[in-house]
Amino acid sequence: MPGDELQKQVSEGKVSVYGSNDVLTMALGPEHPGRVRGVGAGISPRQYFNLPKPQRMSFDDRLKDSLRVLLQEETKKMEAKAREEALRMEARTNNW
């Protein structure tokens, strides 16, 4: 029986019991777009499951984020290189 199989999967932790892809949805099938079964009219899945609205990032914001990440990566590389050089110089002075 499908219900027994779902209960087994839940007890084994293979299936989520929360959110929009829960056991009930798996048992009853997917909901129609824009509706939440058993809640009533006028409630969207985003409202019911307290999901954030998708954020649109402008091109400038995406570019700034990309540049920030690149700058952080380059900074880490330069810091690592400086540490290596400092260790080399320290090793040279200790050998004198």
C-alpha positions in Angstrom: 0.0 0.0 0.0 1.5 3.4 -1.0 0.7 5.0 2.4 2.7 2.4 4.3 5.6 3.0 2.0 5.5 6.7 2.7 5.3 6.1 6.4 8.4 3.9 6.2 10.3 6.5 4.2 9.3 9.2 6.8 10.5 7.1 9.7 13.8 6.5 7.9 14.2 10.2 7.3 14.1 9.9 3.5 11.0 12.1 3.1 10.4 15.6 4.5 7.4 16.1 6.7 7.5 19.9 6.3 7.3 22.3 3.4 5.6 22.2 0.1 7.1 18.8 -0.8 5.8 16.9 2.2 4.2 13.5 2.7 0.7 14.8 2.0 1.7 16.3 -1.3 3.5 13.0 -2.2 0.3 11.0 -1.3 -2.2 13.3 -2.9 -0.2 14.5 -5.9 1.0 18.0 -6.7 -1.3 21.0 -6.0 -2.7 23.1 -8.8 -0.6 26.2 -9.4 -1.2 29.1 -7.0 -3.3 27.0 -4.6 -2.8 25.2 -1.3 -5.0 22.2 -0.8 -7.1 22.2 2.4 -6.4 25.8 3.3 -9.1 27.7 1.5 -9.3 30.2 -1.3 -7.0 33.2 -1.5 -3.9 31.7 0.1 -0.9 31.2 -2.1 1.8 28.6 -1.4 4.2 31.5 -0.8 2.0 32.9 1.9 1.1 29.6 3.5 4.7 28.2 3.6 6.1 31.7 4.4 8.4 31.7 1.4 10.3 34.9 0.6 9.5 36.7 -2.6 12.0 36.1 -5.3 14.5 39.0 -5.5 15.5 40.4 -8.8 19.0 41.8 -8.8 19.9 44.5 -11.2 22.8 44.0 -13.6 24.8 46.5 -11.6 24.2 44.7 -8.3 25.2 41.3 -9.9 28.3 42.9 -11.3 29.2 44.4 -7.9 28.8 41.1 -6.3 30.9 39.3 -8.9 33.6 41.9 -8.5 33.5 41.7 -4.7 34.0 37.9 -4.9 36.8 38.3 -7.3 38.5 40.9 -5.2 38.2 38.7 -2.1 39.7 35.8 -3.9 42.6 37.9 -5.2 43.2 39.4 -1.7 43.4 35.9 -0.3 45.9 34.8 -3.0 48.0 37.9 -2.3 47.9 37.4 1.4 49.0 33.7 1.0 51.8 34.8 -1.3 53.0 37.4 1.2 52.9 34.8 4.0 55.0 32.5 1.9 57.5 35.2 1.1 57.8 36.2 4.7 58.4 32.6 5.7 61.1 32.3 3.0 62.8 35.5 4.2 62.7 34.3 7.8 64.2 31.0 6.8 67.0 32.8 5.0 67.8 35.0 8.0 67.8 32.0 10.3 70.3 30.2 8.0 72.8 33.1 8.2 
